[in-house]
């Protein structure tokens, strides 16, 4: 999710990873929280009209889901 300033800078870190400064990485622990984050980002998108498309988007969205799983049963047996 971009901050309200809208100023984004693409940078490369010391490990060669490309990152965008000015973005946040919100965490959703449930499906509902993830959907809320998605819709928040969609609401922040810019839409403007031009000659060929009245609802042209003037921004892009990258929505990435990282899944972390844990065993429900922890046992001392191997």
PDB file of N, CA, C and O in Angstrom:
ATOM      1  N   UNK A   1       0.865  -1.165   0.000  1.00  0.00           N
ATOM      2  CA  UNK A   1       0.000   0.000   0.000  1.00  0.00           C
ATOM      3  C   UNK A   1       0.908   1.223   0.000  1.00  0.00           C
ATOM      4  O   UNK A   1       1.807   1.337   0.833  1.00  0.00           O
ATOM      5  N   UNK A   2       0.671   2.125  -0.928  1.00  0.00           N
ATOM      6  CA  UNK A   2       1.479   3.342  -1.008  1.00  0.00           C
ATOM      7  C   UNK A   2       1.059   4.326   0.063  1.00  0.00           C
ATOM      8  O   UNK A   2      -0.111   4.400   0.437  1.00  0.00           O
ATOM      9  N   UNK A   3       2.042   5.089   0.558  1.00  0.00           N
ATOM     10  CA  UNK A   3       1.687   6.121   1.529  1.00  0.00           C
ATOM     11  C   UNK A   3       0.950   7.257   0.817  1.00  0.00           C
ATOM     12  O   UNK A   3       0.879   7.275  -0.412  1.00  0.00           O
ATOM     13  N   UNK A   4       0.413   8.181   1.566  1.00  0.00           N
ATOM     14  CA  UNK A   4      -0.433   9.233   0.999  1.00  0.00           C
ATOM     15  C   UNK A   4       0.323  10.211   0.109  1.00  0.00           C
ATOM     16  O   UNK A   4      -0.297  10.870  -0.726  1.00  0.00           O
ATOM     17  N   UNK A   5       1.641  10.329   0.259  1.00  0.00           N
ATOM     18  CA  UNK A   5       2.399  11.279  -0.557  1.00  0.00           C
ATOM     19  C   UNK A   5       2.449  10.842  -2.011  1.00  0.00           C
ATOM     20  O   UNK A   5       2.550  11.675  -2.912  1.00  0.00           O
ATOM     21  N   UNK A   6       2.378   9.527  -2.242  1.00  0.00           N
ATOM     22  CA  UNK A   6       2.436   9.024  -3.606  1.00  0.00           C
ATOM     23  C   UNK A   6       3.840   8.986  -4.182  1.00  0.00           C
ATOM     24  O   UNK A   6       4.030   8.559  -5.321  1.00  0.00           O
ATOM     25  N   UNK A   7       4.834   9.429  -3.406  1.00  0.00           N
ATOM     26  CA  UNK A   7       6.213   9.430  -3.881  1.00  0.00           C
ATOM     27  C   UNK A   7       6.824   8.047  -3.691  1.00  0.00           C
ATOM     28  O   UNK A   7       7.017   7.593  -2.563  1.00  0.00           O
ATOM     29  N   UNK A   8       7.127   7.384  -4.801  1.00  0.00           N
ATOM     30  CA  UNK A   8       7.709   6.047  -4.758  1.00  0.00           C
ATOM     31  C   UNK A   8       9.061   6.079  -5.451  1.00  0.00           C
ATOM     32  O   UNK A   8       9.214   6.716  -6.493  1.00  0.00           O
ATOM     33  N   UNK A   9      10.030   5.402  -4.880  1.00  0.00           N
ATOM     34  CA  UNK A   9      11.365   5.342  -5.447  1.00  0.00           C
ATOM     35  C   UNK A   9      11.783   3.884  -5.542  1.00  0.00           C
ATOM     36  O   UNK A   9      11.696   3.142  -4.563  1.00  0.00           O
ATOM     37  N   UNK A  10      12.237   3.473  -6.717  1.00  0.00           N
ATOM     38  CA  UNK A  10      12.715   2.108  -6.913  1.00  0.00           C
ATOM     39  C   UNK A  10      14.205   2.083  -6.593  1.00  0.00           C
ATOM     40  O   UNK A  10      14.981   2.872  -7.133  1.00  0.00           O
ATOM     41  N   UNK A  11      14.595   1.165  -5.704  1.00  0.00           N
ATOM     42  CA  UNK A  11      15.995   1.065  -5.279  1.00  0.00           C
ATOM     43  C   UNK A  11      16.437  -0.396  -5.291  1.00  0.00           C
ATOM     44  O   UNK A  11      15.618  -1.314  -5.248  1.00  0.00           O
ATOM     45  N   UNK A  12      17.744  -0.582  -5.349  1.00  0.00           N
ATOM     46  CA  UNK A  12      18.323  -1.919  -5.239  1.00  0.00           C
ATOM     47  C   UNK A  12      19.111  -1.974  -3.936  1.00  0.00           C
ATOM     48  O   UNK A  12      19.952  -1.113  -3.677  1.00  0.00           O
ATOM     49  N   UNK A  13      18.836  -2.992  -3.112  1.00  0.00           N
ATOM     50  CA  UNK A  13      19.548  -3.095  -1.837  1.00  0.00           C
ATOM     51  C   UNK A  13      20.901  -3.782  -2.037  1.00  0.00           C
ATOM     52  O   UNK A  13      21.247  -4.169  -3.153  1.00  0.00           O
ATOM     53  N   UNK A  14      21.664  -3.931  -0.951  1.00  0.00           N
ATOM     54  CA  UNK A  14      23.021  -4.482  -1.044  1.00  0.00           C
ATOM     55  C   UNK A  14      23.050  -5.930  -1.525  1.00  0.00           C
ATOM     56  O   UNK A  14      24.078  -6.395  -2.016  1.00  0.00           O
ATOM     57  N   UNK A  15      21.939  -6.643  -1.390  1.00  0.00           N
ATOM     58  CA  UNK A  15      21.869  -8.037  -1.855  1.00  0.00           C
ATOM     59  C   UNK A  15      21.370  -8.147  -3.296  1.00  0.00           C
ATOM     60  O   UNK A  15      21.243  -9.251  -3.827  1.00  0.00           O
ATOM     61  N   UNK A  16      21.088  -7.007  -3.928  1.00  0.00           N
ATOM     62  CA  UNK A  16      20.609  -7.022  -5.305  1.00  0.00           C
ATOM     63  C   UNK A  16      19.106  -7.139  -5.436  1.00  0.00           C
ATOM     64  O   UNK A  16      18.597  -7.306  -6.544  1.00  0.00           O
ATOM     65  N   UNK A  17      18.377  -7.053  -4.318  1.00  0.00           N
ATOM     66  CA  UNK A  17      16.916  -7.113  -4.356  1.00  0.00           C
ATOM     67  C   UNK A  17      16.348  -5.755  -4.737  1.00  0.00           C
ATOM     68  O   UNK A  17      16.801  -4.723  -4.242  1.00  0.00           O
ATOM     69  N   UNK A  18      15.365  -5.757  -5.608  1.00  0.00           N
ATOM     70  CA  UNK A  18      14.699  -4.524  -6.009  1.00  0.00           C
ATOM     71  C   UNK A  18      13.562  -4.256  -5.039  1.00  0.00           C
ATOM     72  O   UNK A  18      12.755  -5.142  -4.759  1.00  0.00           O
ATOM     73  N   UNK A  19      13.498  -3.034  -4.527  1.00  0.00           N
ATOM     74  CA  UNK A  19      12.449  -2.642  -3.595  1.00  0.00           C
ATOM     75  C   UNK A  19      11.879  -1.299  -4.014  1.00  0.00           C
ATOM     76  O   UNK A  19      12.509  -0.547  -4.758  1.00  0.00           O
ATOM     77  N   UNK A  20      10.686  -1.007  -3.533  1.00  0.00           N
ATOM     78  CA  UNK A  20      10.056   0.280  -3.794  1.00  0.00           C
ATOM     79  C   UNK A  20       9.892   0.997  -2.464  1.00  0.00           C
ATOM     80  O   UNK A  20       9.141   0.550  -1.597  1.00  0.00           O
ATOM     81  N   UNK A  21      10.602   2.117  -2.305  1.00  0.00           N
ATOM     82  CA  UNK A  21      10.464   2.932  -1.092  1.00  0.00           C
ATOM     83  C   UNK A  21       9.152   3.693  -1.175  1.00  0.00           C
ATOM     84  O   UNK A  21       8.752   4.161  -2.241  1.00  0.00           O
ATOM     85  N   UNK A  22       8.493   3.809  -0.034  1.00  0.00           N
ATOM     86  CA  UNK A  22       7.209   4.505   0.004  1.00  0.00           C
ATOM     87  C   UNK A  22       6.038   3.544   0.039  1.00  0.00           C
ATOM     88  O   UNK A  22       4.882   3.966   0.070  1.00  0.00           O
ATOM     89  N   UNK A  23       6.337   2.238   0.033  1.00  0.00           N
ATOM     90  CA  UNK A  23       5.286   1.232   0.135  1.00  0.00           C
ATOM     91  C   UNK A  23       5.327   0.594   1.509  1.00  0.00           C
ATOM     92  O   UNK A  23       6.377   0.531   2.149  1.00  0.00           O
ATOM     93  N   UNK A  24       4.183   0.127   1.948  1.00  0.00           N
ATOM     94  CA  UNK A  24       4.134  -0.637   3.190  1.00  0.00           C
ATOM     95  C   UNK A  24       3.760  -2.071   2.856  1.00  0.00           C
ATOM     96  O   UNK A  24       3.234  -2.352   1.779  1.00  0.00           O
ATOM     97  N   UNK A  25       4.032  -2.962   3.773  1.00  0.00           N
ATOM     98  CA  UNK A  25       3.672  -4.363   3.604  1.00  0.00           C
ATOM     99  C   UNK A  25       2.763  -4.752   4.760  1.00  0.00           C
ATOM    100  O   UNK A  25       3.228  -5.279   5.771  1.00  0.00           O
ATOM    101  N   UNK A  26       1.468  -4.494   4.612  1.00  0.00           N
ATOM    102  CA  UNK A  26       0.546  -4.840   5.697  1.00  0.00           C
ATOM    103  C   UNK A  26       0.406  -6.351   5.827  1.00  0.00           C
ATOM    104  O   UNK A  26       0.560  -7.088   4.853  1.00  0.00           O
ATOM    105  N   UNK A  27       0.113  -6.800   7.037  1.00  0.00           N
ATOM    106  CA  UNK A  27      -0.032  -8.228   7.313  1.00  0.00           C
ATOM    107  C   UNK A  27      -1.480  -8.511   7.665  1.00  0.00           C
ATOM    108  O   UNK A  27      -2.061  -7.852   8.528  1.00  0.00           O
ATOM    109  N   UNK A  28      -2.052  -9.490   6.995  1.00  0.00           N
ATOM    110  CA  UNK A  28      -3.410  -9.931   7.300  1.00  0.00           C
ATOM    111  C   UNK A  28      -3.366 -11.359   7.797  1.00  0.00           C
ATOM    112  O   UNK A  28      -2.844 -12.242   7.117  1.00  0.00           O
ATOM    113  N   UNK A  29      -3.902 -11.588   8.964  1.00  0.00           N
ATOM    114  CA  UNK A  29      -3.868 -12.925   9.537  1.00  0.00           C
ATOM    115  C   UNK A  29      -5.042 -13.793   9.145  1.00  0.00           C
ATOM    116  O   UNK A  29      -5.038 -15.001   9.383  1.00  0.00           O
ATOM    117  N   UNK A  30      -6.059 -13.173   8.537  1.00  0.00           N
ATOM    118  CA  UNK A  30      -7.246 -13.917   8.127  1.00  0.00           C
ATOM    119  C   UNK A  30      -7.611 -13.549   6.695  1.00  0.00           C
ATOM    120  O   UNK A  30      -7.101 -12.574   6.142  1.00  0.00           O
ATOM    121  N   UNK A  31      -8.493 -14.334   6.110  1.00  0.00           N
ATOM    122  CA  UNK A  31      -8.978 -14.034   4.761  1.00  0.00           C
ATOM    123  C   UNK A  31      -9.636 -12.659   4.723  1.00  0.00           C
ATOM    124  O   UNK A  31      -9.429 -11.898   3.778  1.00  0.00           O
ATOM    125  N   UNK A  32     -10.421 -12.340   5.737  1.00  0.00           N
ATOM    126  CA  UNK A  32     -11.114 -11.051   5.780  1.00  0.00           C
ATOM    127  C   UNK A  32     -10.122  -9.890   5.834  1.00  0.00           C
ATOM    128  O   UNK A  32     -10.308  -8.878   5.158  1.00  0.00           O
ATOM    129  N   UNK A  33      -9.064 -10.038   6.644  1.00  0.00           N
ATOM    130  CA  UNK A  33      -8.055  -8.981   6.733  1.00  0.00           C
ATOM    131  C   UNK A  33      -7.322  -8.811   5.402  1.00  0.00           C
ATOM    132  O   UNK A  33      -7.042  -7.685   4.989  1.00  0.00           O
ATOM    133  N   UNK A  34      -7.013  -9.914   4.734  1.00  0.00           N
ATOM    134  CA  UNK A  34      -6.342  -9.844   3.435  1.00  0.00           C
ATOM    135  C   UNK A  34      -7.225  -9.145   2.408  1.00  0.00           C
ATOM    136  O   UNK A  34      -6.737  -8.327   1.628  1.00  0.00           O
ATOM    137  N   UNK A  35      -8.509  -9.456   2.401  1.00  0.00           N
ATOM    138  CA  UNK A  35      -9.429  -8.788   1.473  1.00  0.00           C
ATOM    139  C   UNK A  35      -9.534  -7.302   1.775  1.00  0.00           C
ATOM    140  O   UNK A  35      -9.598  -6.487   0.854  1.00  0.00           O
ATOM    141  N   UNK A  36      -9.552  -6.939   3.046  1.00  0.00           N
ATOM    142  CA  UNK A  36      -9.601  -5.525   3.425  1.00  0.00           C
ATOM    143  C   UNK A  36      -8.368  -4.793   2.896  1.00  0.00           C
ATOM    144  O   UNK A  36      -8.485  -3.686   2.370  1.00  0.00           O
ATOM    145  N   UNK A  37      -7.196  -5.399   3.032  1.00  0.00           N
ATOM    146  CA  UNK A  37      -5.957  -4.802   2.528  1.00  0.00           C
ATOM    147  C   UNK A  37      -6.023  -4.659   1.012  1.00  0.00           C
ATOM    148  O   UNK A  37      -5.639  -3.625   0.465  1.00  0.00           O
ATOM    149  N   UNK A  38      -6.509  -5.695   0.333  1.00  0.00           N
ATOM    150  CA  UNK A  38      -6.634  -5.649  -1.125  1.00  0.00           C
ATOM    151  C   UNK A  38      -7.545  -4.504  -1.558  1.00  0.00           C
ATOM    152  O   UNK A  38      -7.190  -3.731  -2.448  1.00  0.00           O
ATOM    153  N   UNK A  39      -8.713  -4.394  -0.936  1.00  0.00           N
ATOM    154  CA  UNK A  39      -9.661  -3.344  -1.313  1.00  0.00           C
ATOM    155  C   UNK A  39      -9.135  -1.959  -0.957  1.00  0.00           C
ATOM    156  O   UNK A  39      -9.426  -0.992  -1.662  1.00  0.00           O
ATOM    157  N   UNK A  40      -8.370  -1.847   0.118  1.00  0.00           N
ATOM    158  CA  UNK A  40      -7.759  -0.569   0.473  1.00  0.00           C
ATOM    159  C   UNK A  40      -6.804  -0.131  -0.638  1.00  0.00           C
ATOM    160  O   UNK A  40      -6.818   1.029  -1.048  1.00  0.00           O
ATOM    161  N   UNK A  41      -5.986  -1.048  -1.119  1.00  0.00           N
ATOM    162  CA  UNK A  41      -5.074  -0.740  -2.214  1.00  0.00           C
ATOM    163  C   UNK A  41      -5.813  -0.398  -3.490  1.00  0.00           C
ATOM    164  O   UNK A  41      -5.419   0.523  -4.204  1.00  0.00           O
ATOM    165  N   UNK A  42      -6.881  -1.128  -3.789  1.00  0.00           N
ATOM    166  CA  UNK A  42      -7.667  -0.866  -4.997  1.00  0.00           C
ATOM    167  C   UNK A  42      -8.320   0.511  -4.932  1.00  0.00           C
ATOM    168  O   UNK A  42      -8.415   1.200  -5.947  1.00  0.00           O
ATOM    169  N   UNK A  43      -8.766   0.912  -3.755  1.00  0.00           N
ATOM    170  CA  UNK A  43      -9.392   2.224  -3.575  1.00  0.00           C
ATOM    171  C   UNK A  43      -8.391   3.346  -3.825  1.00  0.00           C
ATOM    172  O   UNK A  43      -8.775   4.417  -4.294  1.00  0.00           O
ATOM    173  N   UNK A  44      -7.130   3.122  -3.524  1.00  0.00           N
ATOM    174  CA  UNK A  44      -6.104   4.150  -3.692  1.00  0.00           C
ATOM    175  C   UNK A  44      -5.634   4.308  -5.133  1.00  0.00           C
ATOM    176  O   UNK A  44      -4.864   5.223  -5.426  1.00  0.00           O
ATOM    177  N   UNK A  45      -6.077   3.443  -6.034  1.00  0.00           N
ATOM    178  CA  UNK A  45      -5.634   3.521  -7.428  1.00  0.00           C
ATOM    179  C   UNK A  45      -6.182   4.771  -8.098  1.00  0.00           C
ATOM    180  O   UNK A  45      -7.240   5.274  -7.720  1.00  0.00           O
ATOM    181  N   UNK A  46      -5.461   5.268  -9.089  1.00  0.00           N
ATOM    182  CA  UNK A  46      -5.883   6.451  -9.830  1.00  0.00           C
ATOM    183  C   UNK A  46      -6.502   6.020 -11.154  1.00  0.00           C
ATOM    184  O   UNK A  46      -5.939   5.204 -11.884  1.00  0.00           O
ATOM    185  N   UNK A  47      -7.660   6.577 -11.448  1.00  0.00           N
ATOM    186  CA  UNK A  47      -8.350   6.303 -12.709  1.00  0.00           C
ATOM    187  C   UNK A  47      -8.586   7.638 -13.390  1.00  0.00           C
ATOM    188  O   UNK A  47      -9.041   8.590 -12.755  1.00  0.00           O
ATOM    189  N   UNK A  48      -8.281   7.715 -14.679  1.00  0.00           N
ATOM    190  CA  UNK A  48      -8.498   8.949 -15.431  1.00  0.00           C
ATOM    191  C   UNK A  48      -8.954   8.593 -16.835  1.00  0.00           C
ATOM    192  O   UNK A  48      -8.630   7.528 -17.360  1.00  0.00           O
ATOM    193  N   UNK A  49      -9.686   9.475 -17.414  1.00  0.00           N
ATOM    194  CA  UNK A  49     -10.258   9.267 -18.743  1.00  0.00           C
ATOM    195  C   UNK A  49      -9.283   9.747 -19.815  1.00  0.00           C
ATOM    196  O   UNK A  49      -8.579  10.740 -19.631  1.00  0.00           O
ATOM    197  N   UNK A  50      -9.253   9.024 -20.940  1.00  0.00           N
ATOM    198  CA  UNK A  50      -8.569   9.531 -22.126  1.00  0.00           C
ATOM    199  C   UNK A  50      -9.388   9.144 -23.342  1.00  0.00           C
ATOM    200  O   UNK A  50     -10.410   8.471 -23.209  1.00  0.00           O
ATOM    201  N   UNK A  51      -8.960   9.557 -24.521  1.00  0.00           N
ATOM    202  CA  UNK A  51      -9.779   9.435 -25.730  1.00  0.00           C
ATOM    203  C   UNK A  51     -10.215   8.009 -26.029  1.00  0.00           C
ATOM    204  O   UNK A  51     -11.321   7.812 -26.533  1.00  0.00           O
ATOM    205  N   UNK A  52      -9.400   7.018 -25.744  1.00  0.00           N
ATOM    206  CA  UNK A  52      -9.722   5.640 -26.094  1.00  0.00           C
ATOM    207  C   UNK A  52     -10.344   4.835 -24.959  1.00  0.00           C
ATOM    208  O   UNK A  52     -10.890   3.757 -25.194  1.00  0.00           O
ATOM    209  N   UNK A  53     -10.269   5.343 -23.742  1.00  0.00           N
ATOM    210  CA  UNK A  53     -10.763   4.565 -22.608  1.00  0.00           C
ATOM    211  C   UNK A  53     -11.197   5.505 -21.494  1.00  0.00           C
ATOM    212  O   UNK A  53     -10.376   6.210 -20.906  1.00  0.00           O
ATOM    213  N   UNK A  54     -12.500   5.510 -21.208  1.00  0.00           N
ATOM    214  CA  UNK A  54     -13.038   6.439 -20.208  1.00  0.00           C
ATOM    215  C   UNK A  54     -12.690   6.051 -18.779  1.00  0.00           C
ATOM    216  O   UNK A  54     -12.732   6.900 -17.888  1.00  0.00           O
ATOM    217  N   UNK A  55     -12.350   4.798 -18.542  1.00  0.00           N
ATOM    218  CA  UNK A  55     -12.020   4.362 -17.186  1.00  0.00           C
ATOM    219  C   UNK A  55     -10.613   3.813 -17.084  1.00  0.00           C
ATOM    220  O   UNK A  55     -10.369   2.852 -16.354  1.00  0.00           O
ATOM    221  N   UNK A  56      -9.683   4.418 -17.810  1.00  0.00           N
ATOM    222  CA  UNK A  56      -8.316   3.913 -17.843  1.00  0.00           C
ATOM    223  C   UNK A  56      -7.642   4.060 -16.480  1.00  0.00           C
ATOM    224  O   UNK A  56      -7.720   5.112 -15.844  1.00  0.00           O
ATOM    225  N   UNK A  57      -6.988   3.004 -16.050  1.00  0.00           N
ATOM    226  CA  UNK A  57      -6.256   3.091 -14.791  1.00  0.00           C
ATOM    227  C   UNK A  57      -4.929   3.784 -15.042  1.00  0.00           C
ATOM    228  O   UNK A  57      -4.266   3.533 -16.049  1.00  0.00           O
ATOM    229  N   UNK A  58      -4.552   4.645 -14.134  1.00  0.00           N
ATOM    230  CA  UNK A  58      -3.303   5.383 -14.246  1.00  0.00           C
ATOM    231  C   UNK A  58      -2.282   4.854 -13.245  1.00  0.00           C
ATOM    232  O   UNK A  58      -1.265   5.498 -12.986  1.00  0.00           O
ATOM    233  N   UNK A  59      -2.552   3.700 -12.695  1.00  0.00           N
ATOM    234  CA  UNK A  59      -1.627   3.093 -11.742  1.00  0.00           C
ATOM    235  C   UNK A  59      -1.731   1.580 -11.850  1.00  0.00           C
ATOM    236  O   UNK A  59      -2.615   1.055 -12.527  1.00  0.00           O
ATOM    237  N   UNK A  60      -0.841   0.898 -11.191  1.00  0.00           N
ATOM    238  CA  UNK A  60      -0.805  -0.560 -11.233  1.00  0.00           C
ATOM    239  C   UNK A  60      -0.851  -1.122  -9.822  1.00  0.00           C
ATOM    240  O   UNK A  60      -0.554  -0.425  -8.852  1.00  0.00           O
ATOM    241  N   UNK A  61      -1.225  -2.382  -9.721  1.00  0.00           N
ATOM    242  CA  UNK A  61      -1.322  -3.040  -8.421  1.00  0.00           C
ATOM    243  C   UNK A  61      -0.510  -4.325  -8.456  1.00  0.00           C
ATOM    244  O   UNK A  61      -0.586  -5.097  -9.411  1.00  0.00           O
ATOM    245  N   UNK A  62       0.264  -4.542  -7.410  1.00  0.00           N
ATOM    246  CA  UNK A  62       0.909  -5.830  -7.181  1.00  0.00           C
ATOM    247  C   UNK A  62       0.416  -6.297  -5.822  1.00  0.00           C
ATOM    248  O   UNK A  62       0.692  -5.667  -4.802  1.00  0.00           O
ATOM    249  N   UNK A  63      -0.310  -7.395  -5.814  1.00  0.00           N
ATOM    250  CA  UNK A  63      -0.846  -7.944  -4.564  1.00  0.00           C
ATOM    251  C   UNK A  63      -0.192  -9.297  -4.370  1.00  0.00           C
ATOM    252  O   UNK A  63      -0.470 -10.237  -5.115  1.00  0.00           O
ATOM    253  N   UNK A  64       0.665  -9.403  -3.386  1.00  0.00           N
ATOM    254  CA  UNK A  64       1.423 -10.622  -3.140  1.00  0.00           C
ATOM    255  C   UNK A  64       0.973 -11.242  -1.832  1.00  0.00           C
ATOM    256  O   UNK A  64       0.830 -10.552  -0.822  1.00  0.00           O
ATOM    257  N   UNK A  65       0.753 -12.525  -1.857  1.00  0.00           N
ATOM    258  CA  UNK A  65       0.358 -13.245  -0.646  1.00  0.00           C
ATOM    259  C   UNK A  65       1.489 -14.192  -0.270  1.00  0.00           C
ATOM    260  O   UNK A  65       1.891 -15.045  -1.062  1.00  0.00           O
ATOM    261  N   UNK A  66       1.993 -14.033   0.940  1.00  0.00           N
ATOM    262  CA  UNK A  66       2.978 -14.950   1.498  1.00  0.00           C
ATOM    263  C   UNK A  66       2.235 -15.835   2.485  1.00  0.00           C
ATOM    264  O   UNK A  66       1.559 -15.335   3.385  1.00  0.00           O
ATOM    265  N   UNK A  67       2.357 -17.134   2.323  1.00  0.00           N
ATOM    266  CA  UNK A  67       1.650 -18.076   3.192  1.00  0.00           C
ATOM    267  C   UNK A  67       2.653 -18.716   4.139  1.00  0.00           C
ATOM    268  O   UNK A  67       3.688 -19.235   3.720  1.00  0.00           O
ATOM    269  N   UNK A  68       2.329 -18.667   5.410  1.00  0.00           N
ATOM    270  CA  UNK A  68       3.148 -19.309   6.431  1.00  0.00           C
ATOM    271  C   UNK A  68       2.295 -20.384   7.073  1.00  0.00           C
ATOM    272  O   UNK A  68       1.172 -20.117   7.500  1.00  0.00           O
ATOM    273  N   UNK A  69       2.816 -21.591   7.144  1.00  0.00           N
ATOM    274  CA  UNK A  69       2.037 -22.665   7.756  1.00  0.00           C
ATOM    275  C   UNK A  69       2.808 -23.255   8.926  1.00  0.00           C
ATOM    276  O   UNK A  69       4.039 -23.252   8.962  1.00  0.00           O
ATOM    277  N   UNK A  70       2.048 -23.753   9.866  1.00  0.00           N
ATOM    278  CA  UNK A  70       2.616 -24.400  11.050  1.00  0.00           C
ATOM    279  C   UNK A  70       1.866 -25.691  11.282  1.00  0.00           C
ATOM    280  O   UNK A  70       0.694 -25.823  10.930  1.00  0.00           O
ATOM    281  N   UNK A  71       2.559 -26.637  11.879  1.00  0.00           N
ATOM    282  CA  UNK A  71       1.919 -27.896  12.215  1.00  0.00           C
ATOM    283  C   UNK A  71       0.912 -27.662  13.330  1.00  0.00           C
ATOM    284  O   UNK A  71       1.204 -26.968  14.304  1.00  0.00           O
ATOM    285  N   UNK A  72      -0.260 -28.235  13.188  1.00  0.00           N
ATOM    286  CA  UNK A  72      -1.273 -28.105  14.239  1.00  0.00           C
ATOM    287  C   UNK A  72      -0.958 -29.003  15.427  1.00  0.00           C
ATOM    288  O   UNK A  72      -1.367 -28.725  16.555  1.00  0.00           O
ATOM    289  N   UNK A  73      -0.229 -30.081  15.164  1.00  0.00           N
ATOM    290  CA  UNK A  73       0.098 -31.035  16.220  1.00  0.00           C
ATOM    291  C   UNK A  73       1.602 -31.006  16.436  1.00  0.00           C
ATOM    292  O   UNK A  73       2.382 -31.252  15.516  1.00  0.00           O
ATOM    293  N   UNK A  74       1.989 -30.708  17.644  1.00  0.00           N
ATOM    294  CA  UNK A  74       3.406 -30.754  17.975  1.00  0.00           C
ATOM    295  C   UNK A  74       3.628 -31.955  18.874  1.00  0.00           C
ATOM    296  O   UNK A  74       2.982 -32.099  19.912  1.00  0.00           O
ATOM    297  N   UNK A  75       4.543 -32.809  18.467  1.00  0.00           N
ATOM    298  CA  UNK A  75       4.790 -34.037  19.208  1.00  0.00           C
ATOM    299  C   UNK A  75       6.277 -34.176  19.479  1.00  0.00           C
ATOM    300  O   UNK A  75       7.107 -33.720  18.692  1.00  0.00           O
ATOM    301  N   UNK A  76       6.610 -34.813  20.602  1.00  0.00           N
ATOM    302  CA  UNK A  76       8.017 -35.068  20.898  1.00  0.00           C
ATOM    303  C   UNK A  76       8.491 -36.347  20.215  1.00  0.00           C
ATOM    304  O   UNK A  76       9.690 -36.625  20.183  1.00  0.00           O
ATOM    305  N   UNK A  77       7.554 -37.133  19.664  1.00  0.00           N
ATOM    306  CA  UNK A  77       7.915 -38.366  18.955  1.00  0.00           C
ATOM    307  C   UNK A  77       8.455 -38.028  17.586  1.00  0.00           C
ATOM    308  O   UNK A  77       8.029 -37.062  16.953  1.00  0.00           O
ATOM    309  N   UNK A  78       9.419 -38.853  17.127  1.00  0.00           N
ATOM    310  CA  UNK A  78       9.976 -38.636  15.794  1.00  0.00           C
ATOM    311  C   UNK A  78       9.762 -39.834  14.933  1.00  0.00           C
ATOM    312  O   UNK A  78      10.164 -39.839  13.770  1.00  0.00           O
TER     313      UNK A  78
END
